[in-house]
Each structure stands twice: as C-alpha cells, then as structure tokens.
Amino acid sequence: MTPRQKSVEPHALRRRIILVTAAAMGVAMLLAGILSAKRPLVFSESLWGHAHCIPQAGLALRMYATDHGGTFPTHTNGYGDALLLLTNLAALYSLTGPGYSESVFLEAARTGSEVPEAQCGRVYVQGLREDSDLEIVILFDKLPSPGGDHCHFPIRLWAPLSREVLFIDGRHRTIRESHWPKFAKEQIELLVKEGISREQAEAYYREKPTRGQRK
C-alpha cells in the first residue's frame, strides 16, 4: 500500500461513517414523525417522567377537605377556579393533564385572574365530599395519551391511548380509551345518585380537549 493510499483510506472511511450516520438520523426522524402522527402525544412532556402526577392532586384535595369539614373545593366560576383554591397545597402540574401546562394556574395565582375550564387539562368534578361514594372519580384527564402520564419511553411507543383518573379516596387508575365510553357512563350514573344533576354530570364527560391533539 502506497503512502497516498494510506492517507486516502481514512478520509473515505470518515465519509462513509458520516453518510451512514446521516441516513440513520433521517430514518429515525421519519419514524418519529410517523409515530407522532399516528400516536398522539408520544413525544410529550410525559416521555421520561410523571409530568402531571395525579396522586399529588389527590393528596392536595384530601388536605383541603380535612380543613373544610370534609368538603372538596368548589367555585361558582367553574372548576378551574375551584382547582385554583389548591395552589398553596398542590404541585400545580398535578392539577392539569397531558398536553396542557400549569401556566394557567401560575398566571391566575399571580394576577388574580380566572382559570377557564377550557384551559384545564383535567376535568374536576365539583360538589363532592370525603364521604361521597368512593367509586366516584373526582379528577380525570381531558386528553387521552399513550399509556397515560405514568407510562414512559419505550413502552409509550406502543401503549394504548389511555386516561388517568383519580378517585375520591386518592386511588388512581389508568383507563384505556377503548373502555372510556362505558366507564364514563358508569361514572355519570354514580354522580346522579350522589345528587349531581344529570345535565351537569354528562357535561363533565362531554368536554373536548382544546390543545395537545395531533391530527
């Protein structure tokens, strides 16, 4: 092998490595794009950790109820402002769900403004007490995501769309979106038995997300 051949070969090898790396990155980006389109919120804030840990919201709700005769927070302006009453007790990211940010609560706490229900990433059911039926869900994700907030990479890549729900006693579950219609119907009936009007109960479960969805 001549000295010239020895000097050329490393350059050719480096070029090949660069080309292969670029091709691999291109394929990875393509796959990520396909997954993002077909699997909403795969690459979201919950990819690596509990970005909206719902059990923490449960702890704040129970602390509030303890200080208010067993009653959970309510507000005539809507459940967004009811949740705002927990700002001194809760990690604010636990009050909202996948695809949404706690910034609306931070801004309201800073300025005294209201929290529109449409900007809340979790639906909060008002009018409940600690001694209400423990099978009632008091807080649930508005937007389904792969596996829910407690599901992370790599399982998140193939996990079924699900929502996390919080029961009155602090238990939380993950409900598959395919099971959601039946689950919602059962919850509506429990709320009606608890004294909440059917119109209001159905309204909680009719809410549509306003952000975080990918077409």
C-alpha positions, -999 to 999 in steps of 0.1 A, spaced: 0 0 0 14 33 -10 16 63 14 -10 81 -8 -34 51 -4 -29 52 34 -38 89 35 -69 85 14 -85 55 31 -92 72 65 -109 101 46 -131 76 27 -140 58 59 -149 90 77 -172 100 47 -189 66 49 -194 70 86 -209 104 81 -232 92 53 -244 62 74 -250 83 104 -269 109 84 -290 81 68 -298 66 103 -308 100 116 -330 105 86 -348 72 92 -351 80 129 -367 113 122 -390 98 97 -401 71 122 -406 98 149 -428 118 125 -449 88 117 -453 79 154 -461 115 163 -489 115 137 -503 80 145 -497 81 183 -508 114 197 -486 128 225 -459 100 224 -431 126 225 -447 148 251 -437 161 285 -445 127 300 -420 108 278 -394 104 306 -413 112 339 -446 119 356 -452 154 342 -487 155 357 -486 132 386 -523 128 395 -517 112 430 -503 145 442 -535 162 432 -553 137 454 -532 145 484 -539 182 480 -577 176 476 -577 155 508 -558 181 527 -582 207 516 -612 186 526 -597 180 560 -595 217 566 -631 223 553 -653 199 571 -648 171 545 -659 192 515 -637 194 484 -632 228 468 -660 244 448 -663 277 430 -693 294 412 -670 304 383 -663 268 374 -640 240 383 -609 259 370 -613 284 398 -621 256 422 -588 239 414 -571 273 419 -580 271 456 -554 243 458 -525 264 447 -510 266 482 -514 228 487 -507 211 453 -478 208 429 -496 227 401 -485 203 374 -507 177 391 -538 197 385 -536 196 348 -530 167 323 -511 156 293 -509 181 265 -515 210 289 -494 233 311 -498 245 347 -490 280 334 -527 290 335 -527 283 373 -494 302 378 -507 332 359 -540 332 378 -523 329 411 -500 358 402 -526 382 387 -559 371 404 -574 362 371 -598 333 365 -589 299 352 -612 290 323 -623 253 323 -612 250 286 -576 257 296 -576 229 323 -560 196 312 -580 177 337 -618 178 344 -626 183 381 -660 172 394 -674 197 419 -699 192 447 -683 161 463 -673 152 498 -649 128 515 -680 107 525 -693 105 489 -692 72 471 -656 62 469 -660 47 434 -666 83 421 -638 99 400 -632 134 411 -604 143 386 -596 129 352 -575 136 321 -593 155 294 -570 142 267 -560 105 262 -523 98 258 -502 67 252 -504 47 284 -512 78 304 -489 102 323 -473 73 343 -462 55 311 -428 64 297 -403 55 270 -400 30 254 -434 14 264 -450 47 255 -443 40 218 -468 12 216 -490 16 247 -528 21 240 -543 55 244 -555 59 280 -566 85 306 -556 87 342 -584 91 368 -584 100 405 -610 86 429 -623 105 459 -601 85 484 -569 92 464 -567 60 444 -558 64 408 -563 42 377 -554 42 340 -585 37 318 -579 27 282 -597 49 257 -614 20 242 -631 14 276 -638 51 282 -674 53 269 -685 25 293 -665 39 322 -679 74 316 -715 61 315 -710 44 348 -695 75 364 -724 96 352 -748 73 370 -728 74 402 -728 112 401 -766 113 396 -770 90 426 -748 114 445 -772 143 439 -754 160 409 -778 168 381 -777 145 351 -771 175 329 -740 186 348 -727 150 351 -730 145 314 -714 179 307 -682 168 326 -678 138 304 -687 156 272 -658 180 274 -634 181 245 -597 190 247 -587 223 231 -550 215 228 -524 188 227 -541 168 199 -522 160 168 -541 154 136 
